[in-house]
Amino acid sequence: GGVGGNDDGYAAANGSPGDGVKDRYSFAHGCLGGHLLSGEESFILERRSDDSVWYGVRTFSRPAHPLALASYPIVRVLQRRFARDSTRTTAA
């Protein structure tokens, strides 16, 4: 099947009638107060009516503490790498 992003339905547990989605699974988590970063990650996996599989990951964050500023460029590289690698794994 195909792999791609989808901006709709991140909060939905299953596909809506007529949207072509047979199954939809999603998960999101965010950082609590006191964490070095402030942000959220969300993941969605869909099986469409044509049996193609679509996967998406969305991450946004920002430093929440002065010490996090120094390592933030590395954090962003690692977040992008995870998104790329997990998408490739899902496509395999």
FIMARNU-128600 format. One record per atom (N, C-alpha, C): atom name; x, y, z; residue in three letters; residue number from 1. Coordinates in steps of 0.2 Angstrom, whole numbers, plus 5000, padded with zeros to 4 digits. Example, Ala and Ser with C-alpha at 12.3 -4.5 7.8 and 13.67 -1.06 7.14 Angstrom:
2
N | 5066 | 4972 | 5039 | Ala | 1
CA | 5062 | 4978 | 5039 | Ala | 1
C | 5066 | 4984 | 5039 | Ala | 1
N | 5064 | 4989 | 5035 | Ser | 2
CA | 5068 | 4995 | 5036 | Ser | 2
C | 5064 | 5000 | 5039 | Ser | 2
END
This chain:
92
N | 5004 | 4994 | 5000 | Gly | 1
CA | 5000 | 5000 | 5000 | Gly | 1
C | 5004 | 5006 | 5000 | Gly | 1
N | 5001 | 5012 | 5000 | Gly | 2
CA | 5004 | 5018 | 5000 | Gly | 2
C | 5006 | 5021 | 5007 | Gly | 2
N | 5011 | 5025 | 5007 | Val | 3
CA | 5012 | 5028 | 5014 | Val | 3
C | 5012 | 5036 | 5013 | Val | 3
N | 5009 | 5039 | 5017 | Gly | 4
CA | 5008 | 5046 | 5016 | Gly | 4
C | 5006 | 5050 | 5022 | Gly | 4
N | 5005 | 5056 | 5022 | Gly | 5
CA | 5002 | 5060 | 5028 | Gly | 5
C | 4995 | 5061 | 5027 | Gly | 5
N | 4992 | 5063 | 5032 | Asn | 6
CA | 4985 | 5064 | 5032 | Asn | 6
C | 4984 | 5069 | 5038 | Asn | 6
N | 4981 | 5075 | 5036 | Asp | 7
CA | 4980 | 5080 | 5042 | Asp | 7
C | 4973 | 5079 | 5045 | Asp | 7
N | 4968 | 5075 | 5042 | Asp | 8
CA | 4962 | 5075 | 5045 | Asp | 8
C | 4961 | 5069 | 5049 | Asp | 8
N | 4957 | 5069 | 5054 | Gly | 9
CA | 4956 | 5063 | 5058 | Gly | 9
C | 4960 | 5061 | 5064 | Gly | 9
N | 4965 | 5066 | 5066 | Tyr | 10
CA | 4970 | 5064 | 5071 | Tyr | 10
C | 4966 | 5062 | 5077 | Tyr | 10
N | 4960 | 5065 | 5079 | Ala | 11
CA | 4957 | 5064 | 5085 | Ala | 11
C | 4952 | 5058 | 5084 | Ala | 11
N | 4951 | 5056 | 5078 | Ala | 12
CA | 4946 | 5050 | 5077 | Ala | 12
C | 4949 | 5043 | 5079 | Ala | 12
N | 4945 | 5039 | 5082 | Ala | 13
CA | 4947 | 5032 | 5083 | Ala | 13
C | 4946 | 5028 | 5077 | Ala | 13
N | 4941 | 5029 | 5073 | Asn | 14
CA | 4939 | 5025 | 5067 | Asn | 14
C | 4937 | 5030 | 5062 | Asn | 14
N | 4938 | 5027 | 5055 | Gly | 15
CA | 4936 | 5031 | 5050 | Gly | 15
C | 4928 | 5033 | 5050 | Gly | 15
N | 4927 | 5039 | 5047 | Ser | 16
CA | 4920 | 5042 | 5047 | Ser | 16
C | 4917 | 5039 | 5040 | Ser | 16
N | 4910 | 5038 | 5040 | Pro | 17
CA | 4907 | 5035 | 5034 | Pro | 17
C | 4908 | 5039 | 5028 | Pro | 17
N | 4910 | 5036 | 5023 | Gly | 18
CA | 4912 | 5040 | 5017 | Gly | 18
C | 4919 | 5043 | 5016 | Gly | 18
N | 4923 | 5042 | 5021 | Asp | 19
CA | 4930 | 5045 | 5020 | Asp | 19
C | 4935 | 5040 | 5017 | Asp | 19
N | 4932 | 5034 | 5016 | Gly | 20
CA | 4937 | 5029 | 5013 | Gly | 20
C | 4942 | 5025 | 5017 | Gly | 20
N | 4941 | 5026 | 5024 | Val | 21
CA | 4945 | 5023 | 5029 | Val | 21
C | 4942 | 5017 | 5032 | Val | 21
N | 4945 | 5011 | 5032 | Lys | 22
CA | 4942 | 5005 | 5035 | Lys | 22
C | 4944 | 5005 | 5042 | Lys | 22
N | 4950 | 5007 | 5044 | Asp | 23
CA | 4953 | 5007 | 5051 | Asp | 23
C | 4957 | 5013 | 5052 | Asp | 23
N | 4957 | 5016 | 5058 | Arg | 24
CA | 4961 | 5021 | 5059 | Arg | 24
C | 4963 | 5021 | 5067 | Arg | 24
N | 4970 | 5021 | 5068 | Tyr | 25
CA | 4972 | 5020 | 5075 | Tyr | 25
C | 4977 | 5027 | 5076 | Tyr | 25
N | 4976 | 5030 | 5081 | Ser | 26
CA | 4980 | 5036 | 5083 | Ser | 26
C | 4982 | 5036 | 5090 | Ser | 26
N | 4988 | 5040 | 5091 | Phe | 27
CA | 4990 | 5040 | 5098 | Phe | 27
C | 4994 | 5047 | 5098 | Phe | 27
N | 4993 | 5050 | 5104 | Ala | 28
CA | 4997 | 5057 | 5104 | Ala | 28
C | 4999 | 5057 | 5112 | Ala | 28
N | 5005 | 5061 | 5113 | His | 29
CA | 5007 | 5062 | 5119 | His | 29
C | 5010 | 5069 | 5120 | His | 29
N | 5010 | 5072 | 5125 | Gly | 30
CA | 5014 | 5078 | 5126 | Gly | 30
C | 5018 | 5079 | 5132 | Gly | 30
N | 5022 | 5084 | 5133 | Cys | 31
CA | 5027 | 5084 | 5139 | Cys | 31
C | 5023 | 5088 | 5144 | Cys | 31
N | 5024 | 5086 | 5150 | Leu | 32
CA | 5021 | 5089 | 5156 | Leu | 32
C | 5026 | 5094 | 5159 | Leu | 32
N | 5023 | 5099 | 5163 | Gly | 33
CA | 5027 | 5104 | 5166 | Gly | 33
C | 5033 | 5102 | 5169 | Gly | 33
N | 5038 | 5105 | 5169 | Gly | 34
CA | 5045 | 5103 | 5172 | Gly | 34
C | 5049 | 5100 | 5167 | Gly | 34
N | 5047 | 5098 | 5161 | His | 35
CA | 5051 | 5094 | 5156 | His | 35
C | 5055 | 5100 | 5153 | His | 35
N | 5061 | 5098 | 5150 | Leu | 36
CA | 5065 | 5102 | 5146 | Leu | 36
C | 5062 | 5105 | 5140 | Leu | 36
N | 5057 | 5101 | 5137 | Leu | 37
CA | 5054 | 5103 | 5131 | Leu | 37
C | 5047 | 5104 | 5132 | Leu | 37
N | 5043 | 5108 | 5128 | Ser | 38
CA | 5036 | 5109 | 5128 | Ser | 38
C | 5034 | 5107 | 5121 | Ser | 38
N | 5030 | 5102 | 5121 | Gly | 39
CA | 5027 | 5100 | 5114 | Gly | 39
C | 5023 | 5094 | 5114 | Gly | 39
N | 5022 | 5091 | 5108 | Glu | 40
CA | 5018 | 5085 | 5107 | Glu | 40
C | 5020 | 5081 | 5101 | Glu | 40
N | 5019 | 5075 | 5102 | Glu | 41
CA | 5019 | 5070 | 5096 | Glu | 41
C | 5013 | 5066 | 5095 | Glu | 41
N | 5011 | 5066 | 5088 | Ser | 42
CA | 5005 | 5062 | 5087 | Ser | 42
C | 5007 | 5057 | 5081 | Ser | 42
N | 5003 | 5051 | 5081 | Phe | 43
CA | 5005 | 5046 | 5076 | Phe | 43
C | 4998 | 5044 | 5074 | Phe | 43
N | 4997 | 5042 | 5067 | Ile | 44
CA | 4991 | 5040 | 5065 | Ile | 44
C | 4993 | 5034 | 5060 | Ile | 44
N | 4989 | 5029 | 5060 | Leu | 45
CA | 4989 | 5023 | 5055 | Leu | 45
C | 4982 | 5022 | 5052 | Leu | 45
N | 4982 | 5022 | 5046 | Glu | 46
CA | 4975 | 5021 | 5043 | Glu | 46
C | 4976 | 5015 | 5037 | Glu | 46
N | 4970 | 5011 | 5037 | Arg | 47
CA | 4970 | 5006 | 5032 | Arg | 47
C | 4964 | 5009 | 5028 | Arg | 47
N | 4965 | 5010 | 5021 | Arg | 48
CA | 4960 | 5013 | 5017 | Arg | 48
C | 4955 | 5008 | 5014 | Arg | 48
N | 4950 | 5010 | 5011 | Ser | 49
CA | 4945 | 5005 | 5008 | Ser | 49
C | 4948 | 5001 | 5002 | Ser | 49
N | 4954 | 5004 | 4999 | Asp | 50
CA | 4957 | 5001 | 4994 | Asp | 50
C | 4963 | 4996 | 4997 | Asp | 50
N | 4963 | 4995 | 5003 | Asp | 51
CA | 4968 | 4992 | 5007 | Asp | 51
C | 4975 | 4995 | 5007 | Asp | 51
N | 4976 | 5001 | 5005 | Ser | 52
CA | 4982 | 5004 | 5006 | Ser | 52
C | 4983 | 5007 | 5013 | Ser | 52
N | 4989 | 5007 | 5015 | Val | 53
CA | 4990 | 5009 | 5022 | Val | 53
C | 4994 | 5016 | 5022 | Val | 53
N | 4991 | 5020 | 5026 | Trp | 54
CA | 4994 | 5027 | 5027 | Trp | 54
C | 4996 | 5028 | 5034 | Trp | 54
N | 5002 | 5031 | 5035 | Tyr | 55
CA | 5005 | 5033 | 5041 | Tyr | 55
C | 5007 | 5040 | 5041 | Tyr | 55
N | 5006 | 5043 | 5047 | Gly | 56
CA | 5008 | 5050 | 5048 | Gly | 56
C | 5011 | 5051 | 5055 | Gly | 56
N | 5016 | 5055 | 5056 | Val | 57
CA | 5019 | 5057 | 5062 | Val | 57
C | 5019 | 5065 | 5062 | Val | 57
N | 5017 | 5068 | 5067 | Arg | 58
CA | 5017 | 5075 | 5068 | Arg | 58
C | 5021 | 5077 | 5075 | Arg | 58
N | 5026 | 5081 | 5075 | Thr | 59
CA | 5029 | 5083 | 5081 | Thr | 59
C | 5030 | 5090 | 5081 | Thr | 59
N | 5029 | 5093 | 5086 | Phe | 60
CA | 5031 | 5100 | 5087 | Phe | 60
C | 5033 | 5101 | 5094 | Phe | 60
N | 5038 | 5105 | 5095 | Ser | 61
CA | 5041 | 5106 | 5102 | Ser | 61
C | 5045 | 5113 | 5102 | Ser | 61
N | 5047 | 5115 | 5108 | Arg | 62
CA | 5051 | 5121 | 5109 | Arg | 62
C | 5054 | 5120 | 5115 | Arg | 62
N | 5060 | 5123 | 5116 | Pro | 63
CA | 5063 | 5123 | 5123 | Pro | 63
C | 5059 | 5126 | 5128 | Pro | 63
N | 5058 | 5123 | 5134 | Ala | 64
CA | 5054 | 5125 | 5139 | Ala | 64
C | 5059 | 5127 | 5145 | Ala | 64
N | 5065 | 5127 | 5144 | His | 65
CA | 5070 | 5128 | 5150 | His | 65
C | 5077 | 5131 | 5146 | His | 65
N | 5080 | 5136 | 5149 | Pro | 66
CA | 5086 | 5138 | 5146 | Pro | 66
C | 5091 | 5133 | 5144 | Pro | 66
N | 5092 | 5128 | 5148 | Leu | 67
CA | 5097 | 5123 | 5147 | Leu | 67
C | 5095 | 5119 | 5140 | Leu | 67
N | 5089 | 5118 | 5139 | Ala | 68
CA | 5087 | 5115 | 5133 | Ala | 68
C | 5089 | 5118 | 5126 | Ala | 68
N | 5090 | 5125 | 5127 | Leu | 69
CA | 5092 | 5129 | 5121 | Leu | 69
C | 5098 | 5126 | 5117 | Leu | 69
N | 5103 | 5124 | 5121 | Ala | 70
CA | 5109 | 5121 | 5119 | Ala | 70
C | 5108 | 5115 | 5115 | Ala | 70
N | 5104 | 5111 | 5117 | Ser | 71
CA | 5103 | 5104 | 5113 | Ser | 71
C | 5098 | 5104 | 5108 | Ser | 71
N | 5094 | 5109 | 5108 | Tyr | 72
CA | 5088 | 5109 | 5104 | Tyr | 72
C | 5089 | 5108 | 5096 | Tyr | 72
N | 5094 | 5110 | 5093 | Pro | 73
CA | 5096 | 5108 | 5086 | Pro | 73
C | 5097 | 5101 | 5085 | Pro | 73
N | 5100 | 5098 | 5090 | Ile | 74
CA | 5101 | 5090 | 5090 | Ile | 74
C | 5094 | 5087 | 5091 | Ile | 74
N | 5090 | 5089 | 5095 | Val | 75
CA | 5083 | 5086 | 5096 | Val | 75
C | 5079 | 5087 | 5090 | Val | 75
N | 5079 | 5092 | 5086 | Arg | 76
CA | 5075 | 5093 | 5080 | Arg | 76
C | 5078 | 5088 | 5075 | Arg | 76
N | 5084 | 5087 | 5074 | Val | 77
CA | 5087 | 5082 | 5070 | Val | 77
C | 5085 | 5075 | 5071 | Val | 77
N | 5085 | 5073 | 5078 | Leu | 78
CA | 5083 | 5067 | 5080 | Leu | 78
C | 5075 | 5066 | 5079 | Leu | 78
N | 5071 | 5071 | 5080 | Gln | 79
CA | 5064 | 5071 | 5078 | Gln | 79
C | 5063 | 5069 | 5071 | Gln | 79
N | 5066 | 5073 | 5066 | Arg | 80
CA | 5065 | 5072 | 5059 | Arg | 80
C | 5068 | 5065 | 5057 | Arg | 80
N | 5073 | 5063 | 5060 | Arg | 81
CA | 5076 | 5056 | 5058 | Arg | 81
C | 5071 | 5051 | 5060 | Arg | 81
N | 5068 | 5051 | 5066 | Phe | 82
CA | 5063 | 5046 | 5068 | Phe | 82
C | 5057 | 5046 | 5064 | Phe | 82
N | 5054 | 5052 | 5062 | Ala | 83
CA | 5049 | 5053 | 5057 | Ala | 83
C | 5051 | 5049 | 5050 | Ala | 83
N | 5056 | 5051 | 5048 | Arg | 84
CA | 5059 | 5048 | 5041 | Arg | 84
C | 5059 | 5040 | 5042 | Arg | 84
N | 5063 | 5038 | 5047 | Asp | 85
CA | 5064 | 5031 | 5048 | Asp | 85
C | 5058 | 5027 | 5050 | Asp | 85
N | 5053 | 5029 | 5054 | Ser | 86
CA | 5047 | 5026 | 5055 | Ser | 86
C | 5043 | 5026 | 5049 | Ser | 86
N | 5043 | 5031 | 5045 | Thr | 87
CA | 5039 | 5031 | 5039 | Thr | 87
C | 5042 | 5025 | 5034 | Thr | 87
N | 5048 | 5025 | 5033 | Arg | 88
CA | 5051 | 5020 | 5029 | Arg | 88
C | 5050 | 5013 | 5031 | Arg | 88
N | 5050 | 5012 | 5038 | Thr | 89
CA | 5048 | 5005 | 5041 | Thr | 89
C | 5041 | 5003 | 5039 | Thr | 89
N | 5037 | 5008 | 5040 | Thr | 90
CA | 5030 | 5007 | 5039 | Thr | 90
C | 5028 | 5005 | 5031 | Thr | 90
N | 5032 | 5008 | 5027 | Ala | 91
CA | 5032 | 5007 | 5020 | Ala | 91
C | 5034 | 5000 | 5018 | Ala | 91
N | 5039 | 4997 | 5022 | Ala | 92
CA | 5042 | 4991 | 5020 | Ala | 92
C | 5038 | 4985 | 5020 | Ala | 92
END
